[in-house]
Amino acid sequence: MFEKPIVMLDFETTGLSPASGDRITEVAALRIVDGRVTERYVSLVNCGARIPYFISQLTGISQAMVDSAPPVEHVLPQLLDFIGCDALSAHNASFDEKFLKAEAERLGLATAHEGLVCSLKLSRRVFPGLSSYKLGLLSGQLGIRFRSAAHRAESDAEVAAEVLIHIARHLGDTYGFGSLAPQLLVSMNKLSAAKVPDYLRQMADAALLAKKVPQSA
C-alpha cells in the first residue's frame, strides 16, 4: 500500500491563523503503515487561549475541557516525537502544518517530517468532478462514514486516513502500483489535475520496468 509510514494529522483550533494569535485545542496523529492505522497520539491541549463561542458550538470542545487539558509544553514535544521523520498528511494540509510549525516555534522546537501530503488536493486530482472535497461531504461520496462526531480531531483524522487509503487503493487498481512512495503523493499535489494521469502512467511504467531489469551483481 505505502512504501513508508505516513502520519495523518488533524488539529482543532481557536481560529484560522496562528499569525493572528489562534492556537490549537486538540490534536490527533494517526500513523498509517501499509493500509491501516497502527498507532495514534490524541490529546486535548491547553494553550492558555480563550475558545470563541462559535468554535465550542462547532467542535463541542469547551473552555473547561482545554483548561484542564495537558499544557502545550507537554503535548508538542510528544507529538513531534510521535511524527518523527515520517511523511505528514492532513486534509487541507497547509492549515495543519502551519499550526504545527507555529506551536513548535513558540517552544523553540523544530519539525522533522519528510514531505507533506494533502488528501484534499489528492482527492481533487484523483477523483475530479465530485460535488465537494470538504472532508464530511467527500467521505460520503467515497462511501466512508464517520464513526463519531465530526469536527473532533481523532474523528476527522480517522476519516482523512480512510480517504488517503482509499486513494492509494484506487491508484493501485487503476495504474498497477504495488506500493506507493509518499514522495509520489507529494509530487502529485504539485501538479495540475490535467497532468496527473500522464504522470502516474509514466511512474507506473518506470516502476514496472525497474522490476523487469535484473539487479546487477
Backbone bond lengths (Angstrom), bond angles and torsions (degrees), N, CA, C in turn:
res aa  C-N    CA-C-N  psi(-1)  N-CA   C-N-CA  omega(-1)  CA-C   N-CA-C  phi
1 M - - - 1.459 - - 1.525 109.81 -
2 F 1.339 118.01 -69.27 1.465 122.20 175.10 1.528 108.46 -119.16
3 E 1.331 116.00 136.55 1.467 119.52 -179.58 1.522 112.15 -67.80
4 K 1.324 115.62 -31.99 1.460 121.03 -179.69 1.525 109.05 -134.40
5 P 1.336 118.09 159.29 1.465 120.12 178.45 1.527 112.24 -62.62
6 I 1.320 115.22 150.12 1.463 123.24 173.95 1.518 107.35 -129.11
7 V 1.324 117.65 133.92 1.459 121.99 178.39 1.525 109.54 -101.41
8 M 1.337 115.61 118.94 1.463 121.30 176.48 1.526 108.29 -87.62
9 L 1.331 115.85 126.12 1.455 121.83 -174.41 1.520 110.75 -117.32
10 D 1.326 116.41 141.46 1.465 120.33 170.58 1.520 109.43 -144.75
11 F 1.334 115.72 131.04 1.456 122.62 173.69 1.519 110.04 -110.06
12 E 1.322 116.21 143.47 1.462 121.02 158.75 1.530 105.54 -100.41
13 T 1.315 117.23 142.46 1.463 121.77 -171.98 1.525 110.94 -138.23
14 T 1.331 115.66 171.08 1.462 120.25 177.74 1.522 112.23 -83.77
15 G 1.332 117.54 -8.13 1.462 121.24 -178.15 1.514 110.11 -177.71
16 L 1.326 115.97 -161.16 1.454 120.78 -170.22 1.524 115.05 -98.65
17 S 1.337 117.82 -14.84 1.464 118.21 -170.77 1.518 112.58 -140.90
18 P 1.347 117.88 119.06 1.465 119.02 173.87 1.521 111.94 -65.18
19 A 1.340 116.95 -25.49 1.464 120.04 178.10 1.521 111.30 -66.09
20 S 1.330 117.46 -23.16 1.471 122.29 178.45 1.520 111.93 -95.35
21 G 1.334 116.42 7.22 1.454 120.57 177.20 1.513 114.74 97.25
22 D 1.327 117.94 4.13 1.460 119.86 178.83 1.518 110.21 -72.31
23 R 1.329 115.74 148.82 1.459 121.77 -174.91 1.526 110.84 -130.08
24 I 1.313 116.04 166.65 1.463 120.89 178.41 1.532 109.96 -84.32
25 T 1.320 116.31 148.40 1.469 121.98 178.05 1.523 111.89 -120.88
26 E 1.323 117.23 -21.32 1.466 120.87 -179.64 1.526 108.64 -157.36
27 V 1.329 115.95 147.65 1.464 120.54 179.05 1.520 109.57 -136.93
28 A 1.327 115.07 144.58 1.458 121.72 168.35 1.517 107.90 -136.20
29 A 1.318 116.36 129.83 1.468 122.57 176.53 1.522 107.33 -127.84
30 L 1.333 116.24 122.01 1.460 122.23 -176.80 1.526 109.26 -119.11
31 R 1.326 116.79 123.44 1.466 120.47 179.28 1.526 109.61 -88.30
32 I 1.351 114.46 122.19 1.461 121.33 178.18 1.527 108.10 -99.82
33 V 1.310 116.69 120.57 1.457 122.50 176.50 1.523 107.06 -119.25
34 D 1.335 115.73 126.02 1.467 121.28 -171.35 1.528 108.10 59.08
35 G 1.316 117.60 -109.71 1.454 119.26 -177.70 1.510 114.02 -124.75
36 R 1.337 117.21 28.30 1.464 118.39 179.65 1.522 110.96 -150.12
37 V 1.315 115.48 158.67 1.461 121.88 176.79 1.522 108.55 -80.03
38 T 1.315 116.51 124.28 1.460 121.14 -176.61 1.526 113.44 -109.79
39 E 1.328 117.57 -24.86 1.466 121.62 -179.33 1.517 108.62 -145.53
40 R 1.326 115.76 156.11 1.459 118.48 176.34 1.521 110.97 -148.51
41 Y 1.327 114.79 149.01 1.461 122.27 172.83 1.522 106.70 -126.20
42 V 1.329 116.79 120.30 1.470 122.00 -175.62 1.520 108.95 -135.49
43 S 1.324 116.76 132.81 1.460 119.63 178.32 1.521 111.16 -161.95
44 L 1.329 116.67 142.57 1.454 120.85 161.15 1.525 107.33 -70.52
45 V 1.329 116.55 159.63 1.465 120.66 -174.80 1.523 109.88 -136.17
46 N 1.315 115.78 132.08 1.469 121.49 174.92 1.521 108.77 -100.93
47 C 1.320 115.51 105.67 1.470 121.30 176.91 1.527 111.31 -102.29
48 G 1.324 117.29 7.22 1.456 120.06 -177.25 1.514 112.87 71.22
49 A 1.334 116.77 21.31 1.467 121.34 -176.08 1.521 110.70 -103.74
50 R 1.329 115.50 155.24 1.460 121.53 175.16 1.526 109.01 -90.23
51 I 1.333 115.82 136.12 1.466 121.14 -179.65 1.527 109.19 -94.56
52 P 1.323 118.09 120.78 1.466 119.99 176.38 1.528 110.76 -58.56
53 Y 1.319 115.19 149.62 1.463 120.70 -177.13 1.522 111.90 -57.26
54 F 1.337 116.47 -43.15 1.464 118.70 -176.17 1.523 111.51 -67.94
55 I 1.328 118.11 -27.92 1.458 121.23 176.42 1.531 109.96 -69.68
56 S 1.335 116.59 -42.15 1.460 119.91 176.49 1.519 111.19 -61.79
57 Q 1.340 115.97 -39.40 1.464 119.88 178.19 1.526 111.20 -64.74
58 L 1.327 116.46 -37.35 1.462 121.07 -177.93 1.521 111.86 -73.25
59 T 1.333 116.74 -44.84 1.464 120.71 -171.39 1.527 114.16 -97.46
60 G 1.331 116.40 -24.05 1.452 119.54 -172.72 1.513 113.28 81.26
61 I 1.339 116.65 6.13 1.463 121.36 178.84 1.525 108.60 -92.01
62 S 1.308 116.36 116.53 1.466 121.37 -176.20 1.529 111.27 -92.77
63 Q 1.321 114.90 165.60 1.459 119.80 176.64 1.519 110.76 -61.46
64 A 1.336 116.58 -39.56 1.464 120.63 -179.74 1.529 111.21 -62.56
65 M 1.327 116.64 -35.86 1.468 120.66 -179.51 1.519 111.69 -64.63
66 V 1.339 117.35 -44.06 1.463 118.70 -178.78 1.525 111.01 -78.50
67 D 1.326 118.15 -30.48 1.463 120.15 178.72 1.531 111.59 -63.00
68 S 1.338 116.40 -29.56 1.465 120.38 179.93 1.532 112.58 -98.86
69 A 1.331 116.87 5.18 1.467 121.38 -178.12 1.530 110.59 -83.14
70 P 1.335 117.54 165.44 1.468 120.45 175.77 1.527 110.47 -61.05
71 P 1.322 117.71 143.98 1.462 120.29 -179.45 1.517 111.77 -69.10
72 V 1.330 115.21 154.80 1.460 120.23 -178.88 1.526 111.47 -59.64
73 E 1.327 116.91 -30.72 1.471 120.42 178.71 1.534 111.50 -63.40
74 H 1.320 116.19 -22.19 1.464 121.62 177.79 1.528 110.84 -91.26
75 V 1.338 116.12 -40.51 1.466 120.99 -173.06 1.524 112.47 -74.28
76 L 1.347 117.25 -46.48 1.467 119.83 -172.81 1.522 113.72 -60.75
77 P 1.327 119.63 -46.04 1.473 117.81 177.99 1.524 112.17 -60.24
78 Q 1.332 116.71 -38.33 1.460 119.82 178.29 1.521 110.68 -65.84
79 L 1.335 116.78 -41.02 1.456 120.74 179.60 1.527 111.24 -64.04
80 L 1.320 116.56 -46.60 1.473 119.84 -179.93 1.522 111.02 -63.43
81 D 1.328 116.66 -36.46 1.454 120.67 177.30 1.526 110.14 -66.38
82 F 1.328 117.10 -38.65 1.467 121.52 178.95 1.533 110.63 -64.60
83 I 1.334 117.30 -45.03 1.465 121.23 -179.38 1.523 110.83 -67.59
84 G 1.319 116.13 -44.33 1.452 120.77 -179.81 1.518 111.96 58.32
85 C 1.336 116.30 -133.52 1.462 121.87 -178.72 1.527 112.90 -102.28
86 D 1.321 117.03 10.50 1.462 119.94 178.54 1.518 110.42 -68.13
87 A 1.324 115.77 159.21 1.457 119.96 172.60 1.527 108.96 -65.96
88 L 1.320 115.79 147.38 1.457 121.96 -178.42 1.521 109.35 -110.89
89 S 1.327 115.81 141.27 1.459 120.39 177.32 1.518 109.32 -134.81
90 A 1.332 115.64 154.45 1.454 122.31 173.66 1.524 107.49 -162.79
91 H 1.320 116.16 162.33 1.454 120.41 175.26 1.525 106.54 -89.35
92 N 1.329 116.51 116.37 1.461 122.99 -165.70 1.535 107.72 66.24
93 A 1.325 114.36 61.49 1.462 122.14 -166.30 1.519 114.14 -62.41
94 S 1.334 118.46 -31.76 1.460 119.58 -178.33 1.526 111.16 -61.69
95 F 1.334 117.16 -31.81 1.466 121.33 178.77 1.523 110.45 -63.08
96 D 1.326 116.58 -52.09 1.460 119.91 -176.42 1.524 111.73 -69.89
97 E 1.337 116.62 -36.17 1.461 118.77 179.85 1.521 111.50 -65.73
98 K 1.334 117.69 -38.23 1.465 118.33 -178.45 1.530 111.09 -67.40
99 F 1.332 117.23 -33.55 1.464 119.10 175.57 1.523 110.85 -71.17
100 L 1.335 117.22 -39.83 1.462 120.28 177.86 1.522 110.57 -59.70
101 K 1.321 116.54 -47.00 1.467 120.06 -178.51 1.526 111.42 -68.14
102 A 1.321 117.38 -37.72 1.465 120.40 -179.46 1.522 110.97 -65.46
103 E 1.328 116.50 -44.71 1.465 119.73 -179.40 1.528 110.67 -68.09
104 A 1.335 116.98 -37.16 1.461 119.99 177.38 1.523 110.70 -65.09
105 E 1.327 116.21 -42.53 1.463 120.39 -179.16 1.521 111.33 -63.30
106 R 1.324 117.48 -36.73 1.467 120.80 178.01 1.529 111.53 -58.29
107 L 1.331 115.56 -31.26 1.461 120.74 -176.58 1.520 112.46 -99.89
108 G 1.328 116.59 5.36 1.457 120.22 -179.14 1.519 113.00 71.06
109 L 1.327 116.67 27.62 1.456 121.95 179.97 1.522 110.06 -108.31
110 A 1.330 116.22 166.48 1.462 120.81 -179.25 1.518 109.92 -127.31
111 T 1.306 116.08 145.63 1.458 121.08 173.86 1.522 109.31 -82.63
112 A 1.348 116.18 154.64 1.463 119.90 -176.81 1.525 112.03 -133.19
113 H 1.339 117.98 8.13 1.462 119.62 -176.49 1.529 110.77 -64.46
114 E 1.332 114.32 147.95 1.462 121.21 -175.21 1.528 109.28 -104.36
115 G 1.324 116.02 91.75 1.459 120.61 178.37 1.512 112.91 91.18
116 L 1.336 115.20 153.17 1.462 122.53 -178.87 1.523 108.55 -126.87
117 V 1.327 115.78 122.57 1.463 122.73 -178.74 1.528 108.49 -111.67
118 C 1.324 116.56 119.70 1.461 121.08 -179.74 1.522 109.21 -98.71
119 S 1.331 117.29 112.74 1.467 120.20 -179.09 1.525 111.57 -69.27
120 L 1.335 118.08 -24.54 1.461 120.51 176.20 1.533 110.27 -68.18
121 K 1.335 117.31 -49.85 1.463 120.81 178.76 1.525 111.29 -62.78
122 L 1.337 116.77 -40.75 1.455 119.84 178.65 1.525 111.16 -60.75
123 S 1.328 116.12 -42.39 1.465 120.23 -179.17 1.518 111.18 -61.34
124 R 1.326 116.71 -40.11 1.464 120.28 178.20 1.526 111.49 -63.55
125 R 1.321 117.14 -33.83 1.456 121.00 -176.93 1.530 112.42 -84.10
126 V 1.326 116.43 -34.36 1.459 120.45 -176.66 1.530 111.90 -87.81
127 F 1.332 117.35 -33.53 1.464 122.05 -179.05 1.528 110.11 -123.52
128 P 1.331 118.07 65.03 1.469 119.89 -179.21 1.530 110.95 -65.41
129 G 1.332 114.67 149.70 1.454 119.49 174.65 1.513 115.64 92.55
130 L 1.340 118.34 1.07 1.457 119.80 176.27 1.526 109.53 -71.03
131 S 1.312 116.02 157.83 1.462 119.88 -175.09 1.518 112.87 -73.03
132 S 1.334 117.79 -26.77 1.465 121.31 179.79 1.521 109.22 -157.60
133 Y 1.333 114.92 149.56 1.457 120.62 177.15 1.526 111.15 -116.57
134 K 1.335 117.13 9.76 1.464 119.83 169.83 1.518 107.86 -64.05
135 L 1.320 117.06 143.76 1.459 121.03 -169.18 1.522 113.10 -55.12
136 G 1.330 116.51 -45.76 1.454 119.37 -177.23 1.514 112.91 -63.56
137 L 1.323 117.62 -41.74 1.461 121.88 -178.82 1.528 111.39 -79.04
138 L 1.326 116.36 -39.61 1.460 120.47 178.68 1.525 110.73 -60.85
139 S 1.313 116.72 -47.42 1.464 119.96 -177.17 1.522 111.06 -59.89
140 G 1.333 117.15 -38.76 1.455 120.30 177.92 1.520 112.21 -63.13
141 Q 1.328 116.42 -39.54 1.464 120.87 178.95 1.526 111.91 -67.21
142 L 1.326 116.61 -26.67 1.469 121.03 179.47 1.522 112.39 -94.08
143 G 1.333 117.09 1.46 1.458 120.69 179.24 1.511 113.98 78.72
144 I 1.328 116.72 23.52 1.467 121.93 179.66 1.521 108.48 -106.22
145 R 1.318 117.37 129.29 1.460 121.40 -174.83 1.529 111.67 -110.74
146 F 1.321 115.30 145.58 1.462 120.97 171.24 1.526 108.33 -72.12
147 R 1.332 116.36 132.73 1.462 120.65 177.04 1.519 111.55 -88.84
148 S 1.318 116.28 -15.52 1.471 121.78 177.07 1.519 107.43 -147.76
149 A 1.341 117.09 -175.34 1.458 121.34 -172.08 1.522 112.02 -62.17
150 A 1.338 116.17 138.08 1.459 121.18 174.12 1.528 109.66 -69.89
151 H 1.330 115.44 166.37 1.467 123.22 179.70 1.527 112.41 66.79
152 R 1.343 116.30 24.44 1.451 122.15 162.71 1.520 105.97 -118.42
153 A 1.318 116.40 144.06 1.457 120.91 -168.01 1.530 113.16 -57.83
154 E 1.334 117.24 -47.72 1.464 118.97 -175.79 1.522 111.35 -67.14
155 S 1.313 117.05 -42.35 1.463 120.83 179.54 1.516 111.24 -62.03
156 D 1.338 117.17 -46.86 1.466 120.74 179.70 1.527 111.09 -64.86
157 A 1.329 117.00 -39.96 1.469 120.03 -179.95 1.524 110.92 -65.95
158 E 1.330 117.21 -38.07 1.464 120.55 178.82 1.528 111.06 -62.67
159 V 1.332 116.05 -44.83 1.461 119.56 -179.33 1.525 110.52 -68.55
160 A 1.329 117.45 -41.39 1.464 120.27 177.49 1.525 110.89 -61.99
161 A 1.335 117.36 -37.47 1.465 120.85 176.70 1.524 110.35 -63.54
162 E 1.336 116.66 -41.35 1.465 120.17 177.92 1.526 111.22 -64.69
163 V 1.334 116.79 -36.87 1.468 120.29 176.05 1.523 110.08 -62.43
164 L 1.324 117.31 -45.17 1.459 121.14 -179.25 1.530 110.96 -63.46
165 I 1.314 116.82 -42.55 1.465 121.16 177.94 1.526 110.12 -64.54
166 H 1.323 117.41 -39.92 1.466 122.44 176.82 1.528 110.72 -60.11
167 I 1.324 116.25 -43.60 1.468 120.84 177.67 1.524 110.50 -61.53
168 A 1.330 116.93 -44.39 1.463 120.61 -179.25 1.522 111.16 -61.67
169 R 1.323 117.06 -43.00 1.473 120.39 178.68 1.518 110.69 -63.71
170 H 1.334 115.89 -40.72 1.466 119.80 179.12 1.523 110.82 -62.81
171 L 1.319 117.35 -43.15 1.466 120.89 179.37 1.523 110.92 -65.63
172 G 1.327 116.56 -37.35 1.454 119.57 177.60 1.517 111.59 -65.25
173 D 1.332 116.42 -44.42 1.466 120.82 -179.47 1.529 111.84 -67.91
174 T 1.340 116.45 -38.18 1.460 120.74 -173.47 1.519 112.58 -81.30
175 Y 1.328 116.60 -40.01 1.466 119.83 -172.69 1.526 113.33 -113.29
176 G 1.324 117.54 -5.84 1.457 120.20 176.18 1.508 115.63 83.02
177 F 1.318 117.71 18.77 1.466 119.60 176.57 1.529 109.55 -67.95
178 G 1.328 116.19 129.96 1.450 119.37 173.29 1.516 111.21 -77.04
179 S 1.317 116.09 -35.04 1.456 122.75 175.91 1.521 108.33 -153.45
180 L 1.309 115.72 159.18 1.461 121.25 -176.29 1.518 110.42 -117.97
181 A 1.319 115.74 130.82 1.462 120.26 173.08 1.519 108.90 -80.99
182 P 1.326 119.20 136.18 1.462 120.20 176.27 1.526 112.72 -52.19
183 Q 1.341 116.74 -34.39 1.458 119.59 -178.81 1.522 111.59 -64.76
184 L 1.329 117.75 -29.68 1.460 120.55 175.64 1.521 110.47 -62.57
185 L 1.338 116.40 -41.82 1.467 121.05 178.41 1.528 111.00 -67.76
186 V 1.327 116.53 -37.97 1.466 120.39 175.96 1.527 110.07 -60.53
187 S 1.319 116.52 -43.67 1.467 120.95 179.43 1.522 111.41 -64.40
188 M 1.314 117.55 -39.26 1.465 121.07 177.78 1.514 111.63 -59.96
189 N 1.322 116.12 -39.06 1.468 121.02 179.35 1.524 112.39 -57.48
190 K 1.335 115.83 -28.54 1.460 120.58 -174.40 1.520 113.32 -89.97
191 L 1.339 116.73 -6.98 1.456 120.90 -178.61 1.523 111.12 -96.02
192 S 1.320 115.77 155.51 1.459 119.56 170.39 1.520 108.53 -71.30
193 A 1.321 116.71 155.28 1.461 120.75 -178.05 1.520 111.59 -58.34
194 A 1.327 117.42 -35.75 1.468 121.09 -177.13 1.528 112.30 -66.25
195 K 1.327 117.07 -27.28 1.464 120.59 -176.87 1.527 113.25 -89.37
196 V 1.324 117.24 -12.86 1.462 120.54 -173.55 1.524 113.52 -64.26
197 P 1.345 120.98 -47.12 1.475 119.12 -178.43 1.528 113.45 -57.12
198 D 1.338 117.98 -46.50 1.465 120.55 179.03 1.527 111.12 -62.73
199 Y 1.327 116.11 -40.83 1.461 120.51 178.94 1.526 110.66 -61.22
200 L 1.331 116.81 -44.72 1.457 120.22 -178.98 1.524 111.82 -66.90
201 R 1.332 117.39 -37.76 1.466 119.91 176.86 1.531 110.84 -63.56
202 Q 1.326 115.97 -41.96 1.459 119.94 178.64 1.530 111.18 -63.00
203 M 1.328 116.38 -43.56 1.460 120.34 -178.96 1.523 111.07 -68.31
204 A 1.333 117.06 -37.93 1.469 120.49 178.18 1.521 110.48 -66.53
205 D 1.339 117.37 -41.39 1.462 121.22 177.81 1.525 110.75 -63.22
206 A 1.333 116.03 -41.01 1.462 120.15 179.29 1.525 111.02 -64.73
207 A 1.327 116.66 -39.86 1.469 120.36 179.06 1.521 110.72 -66.24
208 L 1.344 116.82 -39.46 1.456 120.29 179.15 1.528 110.93 -66.96
209 L 1.337 116.46 -40.91 1.467 120.39 178.74 1.518 111.16 -63.35
210 A 1.352 115.57 -39.75 1.459 119.53 -179.48 1.526 111.10 -62.90
211 K 1.328 116.88 -33.22 1.462 120.24 178.57 1.528 111.39 -71.03
212 K 1.335 116.18 -32.71 1.466 120.18 -176.41 1.518 112.50 -79.56
213 V 1.327 117.36 -27.94 1.458 120.77 -179.26 1.522 109.07 -76.51
214 P 1.326 119.11 121.65 1.467 120.07 -179.00 1.518 111.31 -66.69
215 Q 1.309 115.25 142.17 1.459 120.07 178.66 1.531 109.46 -69.60
216 S 1.322 116.38 138.37 1.467 120.37 178.14 1.519 109.72 -71.29
217 A 1.295 115.45 148.21 1.465 120.34 -177.10 1.524 109.93 -70.37
